[in-house]
Amino acid sequence: MSAPDSTLSTAAWASTATARFYDVQLTLERAALNASIELVAPHRDELVLDLATGTGALLRLLAGRPGRPSRAVGIDASAAMLSRAPALPEGWCLINADARRIPLGDASVDVVTCAYLLHLLDEHERQAVLSEIARVLRPRGRAVLVTLLEPRGPVGRSLLAPAQRTLCRVFGAGSGWCALDPSGELVSAGLCLRRRRVCTRGYASLCLLTERA
């Protein structure tokens, strides 16, 4: 495998290296993934794009809901991750592609979900991904973004949060340990913040419901 040439490809390279073990920690993502689905509330006749789908965890949850969308696309830069995704409902598909260059047309998607990707990227890469999300969304289309926060609660604040900050300092952005609130980066990408929700079960996570400006 060639050396990664960007922050985003570094994240994809790391995903490929850990694809075999990724599903072990999905229980820690589940609460935030369910919250993001509830926030964005996709309809049966809407096209959903799950960006950085990984092994398809969010799509699995969405597929099990009544009135699920008839069409959904999962995109991930790691073919190894996608190979571990389960069979999807008819009309749903997976694409191996870069989140900075989404292979879908302008204003072609009703709903975008993007969980646990942005905190792996530097500011330049995040802006590229957010701009692509805005590009593919139809007018008034909705996107939900899930990022990592510092742990909450007495135990989290006293024990887990300091450890997470230390790991972030040691390993830096892209390590997966750095908390992120990207609210201030939305407007320049063409997205408007509509609602926010903090999840404390599993990974402490921030879910942002946005709309194409």
C-alpha positions as CSV (number, residue, x, y, z in Angstrom):
1,M,0.0,0.0,0.0
2,S,1.4,3.4,-0.9
3,A,2.0,6.0,1.7
4,P,-1.0,8.3,2.5
5,D,-0.8,11.7,0.8
6,S,-3.4,13.7,2.8
7,T,-5.2,13.8,6.1
8,L,-8.3,12.2,4.6
9,S,-6.3,9.4,2.9
10,T,-4.5,8.9,6.2
11,A,-7.9,8.3,7.9
12,A,-8.8,5.9,5.1
13,W,-5.5,4.1,5.5
14,A,-6.1,3.7,9.2
15,S,-9.7,2.5,8.6
16,T,-8.3,-0.2,6.2
17,A,-5.8,-1.3,8.8
18,T,-8.5,-1.7,11.5
19,A,-11.4,-2.9,9.4
20,R,-11.3,-6.4,10.9
21,F,-11.8,-5.1,14.4
22,Y,-14.0,-2.0,13.8
23,D,-17.4,-3.7,14.6
24,V,-16.2,-4.6,18.1
25,Q,-16.7,-1.0,19.2
26,L,-20.0,-0.3,17.4
27,T,-22.1,-0.6,20.6
28,L,-20.3,2.7,21.7
29,E,-21.5,4.5,18.6
30,R,-25.1,3.2,18.6
31,A,-26.7,5.8,20.8
32,A,-25.4,8.7,18.7
33,L,-26.2,7.0,15.4
34,N,-29.8,6.4,16.5
35,A,-30.0,10.1,17.6
36,S,-28.7,11.3,14.3
37,I,-31.3,9.2,12.4
38,E,-34.0,10.7,14.7
39,L,-32.8,14.2,14.1
40,V,-32.6,14.0,10.3
41,A,-35.8,11.8,10.0
42,P,-35.5,10.6,6.4
43,H,-38.7,9.9,4.6
44,R,-39.5,6.8,2.4
45,D,-39.3,8.8,-0.8
46,E,-36.0,10.5,0.0
47,L,-32.5,9.6,-1.2
48,V,-30.1,9.2,1.8
49,L,-26.3,9.4,1.5
50,D,-24.3,7.9,4.4
51,L,-20.8,9.5,4.1
52,A,-17.9,7.6,5.7
53,T,-20.3,4.6,6.2
54,G,-17.5,2.3,7.3
55,T,-19.0,-1.2,7.7
56,G,-22.5,0.3,7.3
57,A,-23.5,0.7,11.0
58,L,-25.8,3.6,10.4
59,L,-27.3,2.0,7.4
60,R,-28.0,-1.2,9.4
61,L,-29.9,0.9,12.0
62,L,-31.8,2.8,9.3
63,A,-32.7,-0.4,7.4
64,G,-34.4,-1.8,10.6
65,R,-36.7,1.2,11.0
66,P,-40.3,1.3,9.7
67,G,-40.8,3.5,6.7
68,R,-37.1,3.3,5.8
69,P,-36.0,5.2,2.6
70,S,-36.4,3.3,-0.6
71,R,-33.0,4.6,-1.8
72,A,-29.7,4.9,0.2
73,V,-26.0,5.2,-0.8
74,G,-23.1,4.4,1.6
75,I,-19.7,5.9,0.6
76,D,-16.4,5.1,2.2
77,A,-12.8,5.6,1.2
78,S,-11.8,2.2,2.6
79,A,-12.7,-0.8,0.4
80,A,-11.8,-3.1,3.4
81,M,-14.5,-1.4,5.5
82,L,-17.1,-1.7,2.8
83,S,-16.3,-5.4,2.3
84,R,-17.5,-6.0,5.9
85,A,-20.8,-4.3,5.5
86,P,-23.9,-6.6,5.5
87,A,-26.3,-7.1,2.7
88,L,-28.4,-4.0,2.2
89,P,-32.1,-3.6,1.2
90,E,-33.0,-3.6,-2.5
91,G,-32.3,-0.1,-3.9
92,W,-29.5,0.6,-1.5
93,C,-25.8,0.5,-2.6
94,L,-22.2,1.1,-1.4
95,I,-19.5,3.1,-3.3
96,N,-15.8,3.2,-2.6
97,A,-15.0,6.9,-2.9
98,D,-13.4,9.9,-1.3
99,A,-15.6,12.2,0.8
100,R,-13.9,15.3,-0.8
101,R,-15.1,14.1,-4.2
102,I,-18.5,12.6,-3.8
103,P,-19.4,10.9,-7.1
104,L,-23.0,12.2,-7.1
105,G,-24.5,15.1,-9.0
106,D,-25.2,18.6,-7.7
107,A,-28.4,18.9,-5.7
108,S,-29.1,15.2,-6.1
109,V,-29.5,14.0,-2.4
110,D,-32.2,14.7,0.1
111,V,-30.4,13.7,3.3
112,V,-26.7,13.2,4.2
113,T,-25.5,11.5,7.3
114,C,-21.8,11.8,8.3
115,A,-20.8,10.1,11.6
116,Y,-17.4,10.1,13.2
117,L,-15.4,11.4,10.2
118,L,-14.9,15.2,10.7
119,H,-12.9,14.9,14.0
120,L,-10.4,12.8,12.1
121,L,-9.6,15.7,9.7
122,D,-7.8,19.0,9.8
123,E,-9.7,22.2,9.1
124,H,-8.9,22.3,5.4
125,E,-10.1,18.7,4.9
126,R,-13.2,19.3,6.9
127,Q,-14.1,22.4,4.8
128,A,-13.7,20.3,1.7
129,V,-16.0,17.6,3.0
130,L,-18.6,20.0,4.3
131,S,-18.6,21.9,0.9
132,E,-19.2,18.6,-0.9
133,I,-22.1,17.8,1.4
134,A,-23.7,21.1,0.6
135,R,-23.1,20.6,-3.1
136,V,-24.9,17.3,-3.3
137,L,-27.8,18.3,-1.1
138,R,-31.0,19.6,-2.7
139,P,-32.3,23.0,-1.6
140,R,-33.5,22.6,2.0
141,G,-31.9,19.2,2.1
142,R,-30.7,18.0,5.5
143,A,-27.4,16.8,6.8
144,V,-26.6,15.4,10.3
145,L,-23.0,15.5,11.5
146,V,-21.7,13.4,14.4
147,T,-18.4,14.2,16.1
148,L,-16.6,13.2,19.2
149,L,-16.9,15.2,22.4
150,E,-15.0,15.0,25.7
151,P,-16.6,12.5,28.1
152,R,-19.3,14.0,30.4
153,G,-20.4,13.2,33.9
154,P,-18.3,13.0,37.1
155,V,-16.3,10.0,36.1
156,G,-15.9,11.2,32.5
157,R,-14.7,14.6,33.5
158,S,-12.3,13.4,36.2
159,L,-10.8,10.4,34.5
160,L,-11.7,9.9,30.8
161,A,-11.6,13.5,29.6
162,P,-8.0,14.2,30.8
163,A,-6.9,11.0,29.2
164,Q,-8.6,11.9,26.0
165,R,-7.0,15.3,25.9
166,T,-3.5,13.7,26.6
167,L,-4.0,11.3,23.7
168,C,-5.1,14.1,21.4
169,R,-2.0,16.1,22.3
170,V,0.3,13.1,21.8
171,F,-1.2,11.7,18.6
172,G,-2.7,14.9,17.1
173,A,-5.6,15.5,14.8
174,G,-6.6,12.5,12.8
175,S,-5.9,10.1,15.7
176,G,-9.6,9.9,16.5
177,W,-9.1,11.2,20.1
178,C,-9.7,14.9,19.5
179,A,-13.1,16.3,20.4
180,L,-14.6,18.6,17.8
181,D,-17.6,21.0,17.6
182,P,-17.7,22.1,13.9
183,S,-20.6,24.5,14.3
184,G,-18.5,27.5,13.4
185,E,-17.4,25.9,10.1
186,L,-20.8,25.3,8.7
187,V,-21.8,28.7,7.2
188,S,-18.8,29.1,4.9
189,A,-19.6,25.6,3.5
190,G,-23.2,26.6,2.7
191,L,-24.9,24.8,5.7
192,C,-27.1,26.2,8.4
193,L,-27.3,24.8,11.9
194,R,-30.9,23.8,12.9
195,R,-30.5,21.6,16.0
196,R,-27.9,20.1,18.2
197,R,-28.0,17.1,20.5
198,V,-25.4,15.7,22.9
199,C,-25.2,12.0,23.5
200,T,-23.5,10.7,26.6
201,R,-24.2,7.0,26.3
202,G,-21.3,5.2,24.6
203,Y,-18.9,7.7,23.1
204,A,-19.6,11.2,24.2
205,S,-20.8,12.7,20.9
206,L,-22.3,15.8,19.3
207,C,-25.0,15.5,16.7
208,L,-25.7,18.5,14.5
209,L,-28.7,18.8,12.3
210,T,-28.0,21.1,9.4
211,E,-29.8,22.3,6.3
212,R,-28.4,23.5,3.0
213,A,-28.5,27.3,2.9
